[in-house]
Amino acid sequence: MKSPDDFLPSREMLEFQLFDWLDAGALTDRDVLSAIMDAARQLAVDVFMPHYRQADIEEPRLEDGRVRLCPAIHVALRAYAELGLSGVSFPEKLGGLGLPYTASLALHSIFAAANISTIGYAMLTAANARLISTFGTSLQVERFAYPQIKGRWFGTMCLSEPQAGSSLGDIRTRAVCEGEDELGFRYRLTGNKMWISGGDQDVSENIVHLVLAKVARPDGSLPEGSKGISLFIVPRILPDDTVNDVSVAGLNHKMGNRGTSNCLLNFGEADGAIGWRVGAEGEGLAQMFMMMNEARISVGMGAAALAYRGYRHALRYARERVQGRVAGMQGGAAIPIIDHPDVRRMLLQQKIYAEGAFALCLYCARLIDTGGEEAESLLSLLTPVAKSWPSEFGLIANDLAIQVHGGYGYTRDFEVEQLWRDNRLNPIHEGTTGIQAIDLLRRKILTSDGRSLALLRHRIAATADQAHKAAEWSSLGSALLAYWDKVEEVVDGLRLRVMPEALDDATLFLRAFGHGILGWLWLDMALKGVSFANDTLRAGLNYACRFFFDTELPQALAWLSVVERHGDLARAMPEDAFA
């Protein structure tokens, strides 16, 4: 029987990607980070993993206006804060550990694999505190960010509303200014917010809501569209220790990720919820994008972690389950199912999706730590891919893990069915795949100056050039360049189309674009692993990379051909024909 630690991201994989591939050792001391990661693994195994199934069964419940969580979540999050992990990537002057974001995301992956629901509270809290510490006044940072960095308070992001969904320009939450105090401009907020993860819970001393709302004009009307949105800090408990006018109207009952409460919140049922504006009026959405983009990369990493845990379960099962014989043989002993070619294909497919998703998310985190115009430009281009590709293909990996288990896979006796349910939320979390696709194709490519794509091509060309220097990798370098030539040819064709028809196949384009990114990253890692001392890891990189190029890129070329042909059947089909 394997140790629970075997279902977390392996030390070898993480250390290779962090130190040997991304050179995270240039950002922080390797020995210190390794020690912190070891402590995090132990905490994840001892405290987070044991209640993974329990939190799925004992869902958050609403009692007397408050959300109650299963007790094990309390224990885990308090231990997490006591280890100092709540502020792992914040500077020491704010009470953090001062580690780079790349290290922070690697640590997050360990806890996401152990218990995605429980670590969700800490993930949102860190993003909340980072936004306040970036855009807030010094006193706002002291009062509202610092307690979150220490893990005493938790934070949320309140964007969506029942009638608006992802169309944030249509939100109706209203803010009326009451004047100014030491914390800034003070407002009364009224409105409703839906799908608020961690919107209420009974673990932290306080909850800091970051709320998008529109400032009412003197005549009482609200600005139209997204440019009129402002951002407000709305704590559940006010600085004078009174309870703010924020109430839980209900809980959303989810198919997965059940341990994270998901709330409908009412602001201002009585006199209006008190909140303080962050930054200037009308800048709320631009500020909130910082939190959303951090959350998007974290969602991608969470999806990668769930895919990886499912893969490790499938690998163990395939090695232990004895069933069937070599094809064509009538007699002889039964064999482990890992010896069946189709099972091996499914395992390798899971590996390239899960470990590739890790690489993509950590690469984006490394860009954040690098900073500067070039890194920020590339990060902007890659963020929609980092959110959506792991979410979509990590889910496929979990589906394959169920398939490897056969009938046992869809029973609750094995974890793979819960892992699939938990991961199914991620293609929707923090902006659906369709929204990410439109963001990538319209904003980041078709209406941009082309600089980001040129920077990406330069890095891809550098990897291909390195591959051409080694005979065994030269063909893959050529295949990578040919693929990206095709991507640019398709983009050139899309530029000739009018909006919105150019976006008809945006989701398919995103999928193909993401595969091109993953082909590049797999080749880059395989080249780095050529001289690696760990034979098992080196072989894994070699075969995974070649399998991606042999089986995945040909599919992606087919997707690009569909985008290029631009069939308009979905647009042209009469609505009544859907009946």
VENGIRA-V697142 format. One record per residue. SS is DSSP state (H for helix, E for strand, - for the rest). OMEGA is omega in radians with two decimals (999 if undefined). NEAR is the number of other C-alpha atoms within 8 Angstrom. Layout:
# VENGIRA-V697142
ss omega near
SS OMEGA NEAR
SS OMEGA NEAR
This chain:
# VENGIRA-V697142
ss omega near
- -3.11 2
- 3.04 4
- 3.05 6
H 3.14 8
H -3.11 7
H -3.13 9
H 3.01 14
- 3.06 13
- -3.03 13
- 3.09 8
H -3.08 6
H -3.13 7
H -3.10 9
H -3.11 10
H 3.07 9
H -3.09 9
H -3.11 12
H -2.93 14
H -3.06 11
H -3.11 9
H -3.05 9
- 3.09 9
- 3.09 9
H 3.08 12
H 3.08 9
H -3.10 6
- -3.08 7
- -3.12 10
- -3.08 8
H -3.11 9
H 3.12 6
H -3.12 8
H 3.12 10
H 3.12 8
H 3.11 8
H 3.13 8
H 3.09 9
H 3.11 8
H 3.12 8
H 3.11 11
H -3.12 12
H 3.11 8
H -3.14 11
H -3.12 13
H -3.02 12
H -2.94 8
H -3.09 11
H -3.07 15
H -3.05 11
H -3.12 9
H 3.13 11
H 3.12 10
H -3.12 7
H -3.13 9
H 3.08 13
H -3.12 11
H -3.13 7
- -3.09 9
- 3.01 11
- -3.13 12
E -3.12 8
E -3.14 10
E 3.11 7
- 3.07 4
- 3.12 7
E 3.11 10
E 3.14 12
E 3.13 10
- 3.09 14
- -3.00 11
H -3.10 6
H 3.10 8
H 3.08 13
H -3.08 10
H -3.07 9
H -3.08 11
H 3.07 12
H 3.09 9
H 3.09 9
H 3.13 11
H -3.13 12
H 3.11 8
- 3.11 6
- -3.02 11
H 3.12 9
H -3.12 13
H -2.97 15
- -3.07 11
- 3.10 12
- -3.13 13
- -3.11 10
H -3.14 8
H 3.08 5
H 3.12 8
- -3.13 11
- 3.13 15
- 3.06 12
- 3.12 10
- 3.10 11
- -3.10 10
H 3.10 11
H 3.11 13
H 3.14 12
H -3.12 11
H 3.08 12
H 3.08 10
H 3.11 10
H -3.12 13
H 3.14 13
H -3.11 14
H 3.10 14
H 3.08 15
H -3.12 15
H -3.09 13
- -3.04 13
H -3.10 13
H -3.07 12
H -3.10 13
H 3.12 12
H 3.12 10
H -3.12 13
H -3.14 12
H -3.14 11
H -3.14 13
H 3.14 14
H 3.13 13
H 3.09 11
H -3.12 14
H 3.14 15
H 3.11 11
H -3.13 13
H -3.12 13
H 3.11 12
H -3.00 6
H -3.08 9
- 3.03 12
- -3.12 10
H 3.14 7
H 3.05 9
H 3.11 12
H -3.12 13
H -3.04 9
H -2.97 8
H -3.14 11
H -3.06 14
H 3.13 12
H 3.09 11
H 3.11 16
H 3.11 16
- 3.09 13
- 3.13 14
- 3.10 11
E 3.05 13
E -3.10 15
E 3.11 16
E 2.95 15
E -3.05 11
E -3.09 11
- -2.97 9
- 3.04 14
- -3.05 12
- -3.06 8
- -3.01 5
- -3.07 10
- -3.14 8
- 3.14 6
- -2.97 8
H 3.07 11
H -3.10 9
H 3.14 9
- -3.08 12
- 3.12 9
- -2.97 11
E 3.08 12
E 3.14 12
E -3.06 9
E 3.09 9
E -3.09 8
E -3.04 7
E 3.03 8
E -3.04 7
- -3.13 5
- 3.11 10
E 3.13 9
E -3.02 11
E -3.06 14
E 2.93 14
E -3.09 14
E 3.03 15
E 3.13 13
E -3.10 10
E 3.09 11
E -3.04 14
E 3.08 12
E -3.08 10
E 3.11 15
E -3.10 11
- -3.07 12
- 2.99 14
- 3.10 10
- -3.07 11
- -3.13 9
- -3.02 8
- 3.13 10
- -3.10 8
E 3.08 10
E 3.13 14
E 3.10 13
E 2.95 13
E -2.92 13
E 2.98 11
E 3.14 13
E 3.11 14
E 3.14 15
E -3.11 14
- 3.05 12
- 3.12 8
- -3.14 5
- 3.11 5
- -3.14 6
- 3.13 7
- 3.08 11
- 3.09 11
- 3.01 8
- -3.02 9
H -3.10 9
H 3.13 10
H -3.07 13
E 3.06 17
E -3.07 16
E -3.05 18
E 2.98 13
E -3.10 12
E -3.13 12
E 3.08 11
- 3.08 12
E -3.08 11
- -3.12 9
- 3.10 5
- 3.09 5
- 3.03 6
- -3.12 7
E -3.14 7
- -3.10 10
- 3.10 13
E -3.08 11
E 3.11 9
E -3.13 13
E 3.14 8
E 3.09 8
E 3.02 11
- -3.07 9
- -2.95 6
- 3.09 6
- -3.12 7
- -3.13 11
- -2.96 13
- -3.10 15
- 3.07 12
- 3.13 12
- 3.14 16
E -2.84 12
E 2.82 16
E -3.09 15
E 3.02 14
E 3.08 13
E 3.03 14
- 3.05 13
- -3.14 10
- -3.06 5
- -3.09 7
- 3.11 11
E -3.13 14
E 3.11 11
E 3.14 12
E -3.10 12
E 3.05 14
- 3.12 13
- -3.05 9
- 3.09 8
- 3.12 11
- -3.12 11
- -3.00 13
H -3.08 15
H 3.10 13
H 3.10 7
H -3.10 11
H 3.11 10
H 3.08 8
H 3.13 9
H -3.13 12
H -3.10 9
H 3.05 9
H 3.13 9
H -3.14 12
H 3.10 13
H 3.10 14
H 3.07 13
H 3.09 13
H 3.13 17
H 3.07 16
H 3.09 13
H 3.10 14
H -3.11 17
H 3.10 16
H 3.09 17
H -3.12 17
H 3.13 16
H 3.08 13
H 3.11 15
H -3.12 15
H 3.04 10
H -3.12 11
H 3.14 13
H 3.11 10
H -3.10 8
H -3.11 10
H 3.12 13
H -3.05 10
H -3.08 8
- 3.12 8
E -3.08 9
- 3.07 8
- -3.12 8
- 3.11 11
- -3.10 8
- 3.12 4
- -3.14 4
- -3.12 7
- -3.08 5
- 3.13 5
- -3.08 6
- 3.03 5
- -3.06 8
- 3.01 10
E -3.04 13
H 3.07 13
H 3.10 10
H 3.07 9
- -3.06 9
H -3.09 7
H 3.09 6
H 3.11 12
H 3.08 10
H -3.13 8
H 3.11 11
H -3.13 13
H 3.09 10
H 3.08 9
H -3.12 17
H -3.09 12
H 3.11 11
H -3.05 14
H -3.09 16
H 3.05 10
H 3.10 12
H 3.04 16
H -3.10 11
H -3.13 10
H -3.09 11
H 3.12 13
H 3.07 13
H 3.11 9
H 3.10 13
H 3.12 12
H 3.06 12
H 3.10 12
H -3.14 12
H -3.14 9
H 3.13 7
- -3.12 9
- -3.02 6
H -3.09 6
H -3.13 9
H -3.13 11
H 3.11 11
H 3.10 10
H -3.14 13
H 3.11 11
H 3.14 9
H -3.01 12
H -3.05 9
H 3.10 12
H 3.09 13
H -3.12 12
H 3.09 15
H -2.94 14
H -3.06 13
H 3.08 13
H -3.12 16
H -3.11 16
H -3.05 10
H 2.97 9
H 3.10 18
H 3.08 14
H 3.09 9
H 3.11 15
H 3.07 17
H 3.11 9
H 3.10 11
H 3.06 17
H -3.10 14
H 3.12 9
H 3.14 12
H -3.11 11
H -3.12 8
H 3.11 7
H -3.05 9
H -3.12 15
H 3.02 10
- 3.14 8
- 3.09 8
- 3.13 5
- -3.02 9
- -2.97 9
H 3.11 13
H 3.09 12
H 3.11 9
H 3.09 13
H -3.14 12
H 3.13 11
H -3.07 14
H -3.11 17
- 3.13 10
- -2.98 10
- 3.03 13
- 3.12 12
- -3.12 8
- 3.02 8
- 3.13 9
- -3.08 10
- 3.11 10
H 3.12 10
H 3.10 9
H 3.10 8
H -3.12 13
H 3.13 13
H 3.10 12
H -3.14 10
H -2.98 13
H -3.08 13
H -3.00 10
H -3.00 10
H -3.08 12
H -2.96 11
H -3.11 11
- 3.12 7
- 3.12 8
- 3.10 6
- -3.08 8
H -3.10 8
H -3.14 12
H 3.10 10
H 3.09 8
H 3.12 10
H 3.14 9
H 3.11 9
H 3.14 8
H 3.09 8
H 3.13 11
H 3.12 9
H 3.09 8
H 3.13 12
H 3.12 14
H 3.09 9
H 3.13 10
H -3.12 13
H 3.14 12
- 3.13 8
- -3.02 8
H -3.06 8
H -3.10 5
H -3.01 10
H -3.10 12
H 3.12 9
H 3.06 12
H 3.12 15
H 3.14 10
H 3.13 8
H 3.13 13
H 3.13 11
H 3.13 8
H -3.09 11
H 2.98 10
H 3.12 8
H 3.09 9
H -3.11 10
H 3.08 8
H 3.11 8
H 3.11 11
H 3.12 9
H 3.10 8
H 3.13 9
H 3.14 10
H -3.12 9
- -3.13 6
- 3.11 8
- 3.02 7
- 0.03 6
- -3.09 6
H 3.13 7
H -3.09 11
H -3.08 10
- -3.10 8
- -3.07 9
H -3.11 12
H 3.09 10
H 3.08 10
H 3.11 13
H -3.14 12
H -3.13 11
H 3.11 12
H 3.12 9
H 3.10 10
H 3.08 11
H 3.08 13
H -3.09 8
H 3.05 11
H 3.10 13
H -3.09 11
H 3.11 11
H 3.12 13
H 3.13 12
H 3.12 9
H -3.13 11
H 3.09 12
H 3.11 9
H -3.10 10
- -3.09 10
- -3.10 7
- -3.08 5
- -3.04 9
- -3.10 5
- -3.06 6
H -3.11 7
H 3.14 6
H -3.13 11
H 3.11 13
H 3.12 8
H 3.10 8
H -3.10 12
H -3.08 9
H -3.14 8
H 3.13 12
H -3.11 13
H 3.11 9
H 3.12 10
H -3.13 12
H -3.10 11
H -2.98 8
H -3.03 8
H -3.12 10
H 3.06 13
H 3.07 9
H -3.12 8
H 3.06 12
H 3.09 10
H 3.09 8
H 3.12 12
H 3.14 14
H 3.08 8
H 3.10 9
H -3.10 12
H -3.13 9
H 3.09 6
- 2.99 8
- -3.06 6
- -3.07 7
H -3.11 6
H 3.12 5
H -3.02 5
H -3.06 6
- 3.11 8
- -3.08 6
H -3.09 6
H 3.10 5
H 3.08 6
H -3.05 6
- 999 4
